Amino acid sequence: MPDAIARLGSVADVPADLRGAVVAVGNFDGVHRGHQTVLGEARTIAAAAGRPLVCLTFEPHPRSVFRPDQPVARLTPAPMKARLLEMLGFDAVVEQGFTREFAGLAPKAFVETVLVEAMGAHHVVAGFDFHYGAKRGGTPETLAEAGRMHGFGATLVPAFVDEGGETVSSSRIRDCLGEGAVTEAAGLLGYRWTIAGEVVGGAKLGRTLGYPTANMVIEPDSLLKHGIYAVRLRRADSTLHDGVASFGRRPTFDNGAALFETFLFDFSGDLYGETVSVSLFGFLRGEERFDGAEALIAQMDGDADEARAMLAGVAPLGDLDRRMAF
């Protein structure tokens, strides 16, 4: 699934035709509804000014650099984030390498070397709590002052709250996925949470049970609750297939490394080596150990029926969801 959006590995790679852009800056893990208000504001400003639209984000996640023993479970690895940004109308994403050296830039140096010299930013848009530079010393107030000094606009977007009055955050969505609450996660994201990866070979246990699966390794395996899900798979040619997926360690058989295994309804093709994406529509049950193949097959028959019913007649949550999973 090639990206239409330009993916740049450093602000040093910004070409002349993208200088002077409206720049949305932040980590944006998940590109959730709160992020979408920031990104949407940047898009509106860029359209009005006739300027390119660029997202400045950071790889790896800063917390993974400062606390490598507690790496962040990513909602959207860089390729998925780029795919979502492309759908939102961005011309490019700068996936700036985040190192301790980069983090040590003084706030003034961050503004001057990154936003002004490297990007020539016309306008900078960030969330209300955006901090930058060494020890997060740069604040929304200092960003606005820097804009006045260097001649770029600065907009800080207020916090976005959901229908229940709670702030939408990446950590909240991670908590939902860890509980298997993919429907609640979708409500916060504005689209069904989606994973992408290459279909790899497995032990072919599903084939012996009458349920051949497309297997994917997703990292880290702690992000999503082990269990059974109603899903929709998109192939590289954009064709869609409904199915039921199991994420876990197969306790009935080997209790091995976690795999995401998807059985597609009414499909008999070969997906090995193909890069696909799978969107999660609902949680059916947790992973269980059964007393043999016969009991497992009976349960899988029921899971497939429940997944078919869950997927029948579903409607997109919005434009992003429609483009991701419909």
WOPE-V512663 format. One record per backbone hydrogen bond with DSSP energy under -0.5 kcal/mol. NH is the residue of the N-H (numbers start at 1). CO is the residue of the C=O. E is the energy in kcal/mol with one decimal. If there is no record, write none. Layout:
NH|CO|E ; NH|CO|E
This chain:
6|91|-1.8 ; 8|6|-0.6 ; 8|93|-2.8 ; 13|10|-1.8 ; 14|11|-1.4 ; 18|15|-1.7 ; 19|15|-0.6 ; 19|16|-1.0 ; 20|119|-1.8 ; 21|18|-0.8 ; 21|119|-0.6 ; 22|52|-2.7 ; 23|21|-0.6 ; 23|123|-3.1 ; 24|22|-0.5 ; 24|54|-2.5 ; 25|23|-0.6 ; 25|125|-2.4 ; 26|56|-2.2 ; 30|28|-0.5 ; 31|28|-1.2 ; 33|188|-2.1 ; 36|32|-2.7 ; 37|33|-1.0 ; 37|34|-0.7 ; 38|34|-1.1 ; 39|35|-2.9 ; 40|36|-2.4 ; 41|37|-1.8 ; 42|38|-2.0 ; 43|39|-2.1 ; 44|40|-2.3 ; 45|41|-2.3 ; 46|42|-2.6 ; 47|43|-2.4 ; 48|44|-2.1 ; 49|45|-2.0 ; 50|46|-1.2 ; 51|46|-2.2 ; 54|22|-2.6 ; 54|52|-0.5 ; 55|92|-2.1 ; 56|24|-3.0 ; 57|55|-0.6 ; 57|94|-2.7 ; 59|96|-2.6 ; 64|61|-1.6 ; 65|61|-0.8 ; 65|62|-1.0 ; 66|62|-2.0 ; 67|63|-2.8 ; 70|67|-2.5 ; 71|68|-0.6 ; 74|72|-0.8 ; 80|77|-0.7 ; 81|77|-2.5 ; 82|78|-2.5 ; 83|79|-1.9 ; 84|80|-2.2 ; 85|81|-2.5 ; 86|82|-2.4 ; 87|83|-1.7 ; 88|84|-1.4 ; 89|86|-1.5 ; 90|85|-2.3 ; 91|53|-2.5 ; 92|53|-1.2 ; 93|6|-2.7 ; 94|55|-3.3 ; 95|8|-3.6 ; 95|93|-0.7 ; 96|57|-1.6 ; 96|94|-1.4 ; 97|9|-0.9 ; 98|59|-2.8 ; 99|97|-0.7 ; 103|99|-2.8 ; 104|100|-1.1 ; 105|102|-1.7 ; 110|106|-2.6 ; 111|107|-2.2 ; 112|108|-2.4 ; 113|109|-3.1 ; 114|109|-0.6 ; 114|110|-1.8 ; 115|110|-1.3 ; 116|111|-2.3 ; 117|112|-2.7 ; 118|113|-1.2 ; 119|114|-1.3 ; 120|116|-0.8 ; 121|115|-2.9 ; 122|21|-2.7 ; 123|21|-1.1 ; 124|153|-2.7 ; 125|23|-2.9 ; 126|155|-2.3 ; 128|157|-1.8 ; 130|127|-1.9 ; 132|138|-1.3 ; 134|105|-2.9 ; 136|133|-2.1 ; 137|134|-1.9 ; 138|132|-3.2 ; 143|139|-2.3 ; 144|140|-2.1 ; 145|141|-2.0 ; 146|142|-2.4 ; 147|143|-2.2 ; 148|144|-1.8 ; 149|145|-1.9 ; 150|146|-2.6 ; 151|147|-1.8 ; 152|147|-1.3 ; 153|122|-2.1 ; 155|124|-2.7 ; 157|126|-2.7 ; 157|155|-0.5 ; 162|166|-3.0 ; 165|162|-2.3 ; 168|160|-2.0 ; 173|169|-1.6 ; 174|170|-2.4 ; 175|171|-2.1 ; 176|172|-1.8 ; 177|173|-2.4 ; 178|174|-2.3 ; 179|175|-1.0 ; 179|176|-0.8 ; 180|177|-1.3 ; 181|176|-2.6 ; 182|180|-2.1 ; 185|181|-2.1 ; 186|182|-2.2 ; 187|183|-1.6 ; 188|184|-1.3 ; 189|185|-2.5 ; 190|186|-2.9 ; 191|186|-0.5 ; 195|278|-2.4 ; 197|276|-2.4 ; 199|274|-2.3 ; 200|198|-0.5 ; 200|215|-2.9 ; 208|204|-1.2 ; 209|205|-1.0 ; 209|206|-0.6 ; 210|207|-1.1 ; 211|206|-3.3 ; 214|262|-2.8 ; 215|200|-0.7 ; 215|213|-0.6 ; 216|260|-2.4 ; 218|216|-0.6 ; 223|220|-1.5 ; 225|177|-2.3 ; 227|247|-1.8 ; 228|285|-2.8 ; 229|245|-2.8 ; 230|282|-2.4 ; 231|243|-2.4 ; 232|279|-2.0 ; 233|241|-3.2 ; 234|277|-3.1 ; 235|239|-2.6 ; 238|235|-2.2 ; 241|233|-2.2 ; 243|231|-2.3 ; 244|263|-2.2 ; 245|229|-2.9 ; 246|261|-2.8 ; 247|227|-3.0 ; 248|246|-0.5 ; 248|259|-1.9 ; 253|250|-1.8 ; 254|250|-1.2 ; 255|250|-2.0 ; 256|249|-1.2 ; 259|248|-2.2 ; 260|216|-3.0 ; 261|246|-3.1 ; 261|259|-0.7 ; 262|214|-2.4 ; 262|260|-0.5 ; 263|244|-2.9 ; 263|261|-0.5 ; 264|262|-0.6 ; 265|242|-2.4 ; 267|264|-0.8 ; 271|269|-0.5 ; 273|199|-2.7 ; 274|271|-2.4 ; 276|197|-2.6 ; 276|274|-0.6 ; 277|234|-2.0 ; 278|195|-2.9 ; 279|232|-2.9 ; 280|193|-2.4 ; 281|230|-3.1 ; 281|279|-0.5 ; 282|230|-1.2 ; 284|228|-3.2 ; 285|228|-1.0 ; 287|226|-1.0 ; 292|290|-1.5 ; 296|292|-1.6 ; 297|293|-2.9 ; 298|294|-2.0 ; 299|295|-1.8 ; 300|296|-2.6 ; 301|297|-2.4 ; 302|298|-1.6 ; 303|299|-2.6 ; 304|300|-2.6 ; 305|301|-2.0 ; 306|302|-2.3 ; 307|303|-2.6 ; 308|304|-2.5 ; 309|305|-2.1 ; 310|306|-2.3 ; 311|307|-2.2 ; 312|308|-1.2 ; 314|311|-1.4 ; 321|190|-0.6 ; 322|318|-2.5 ; 323|319|-2.2 ; 324|320|-1.8 ; 325|321|-2.9 ; 326|322|-1.4
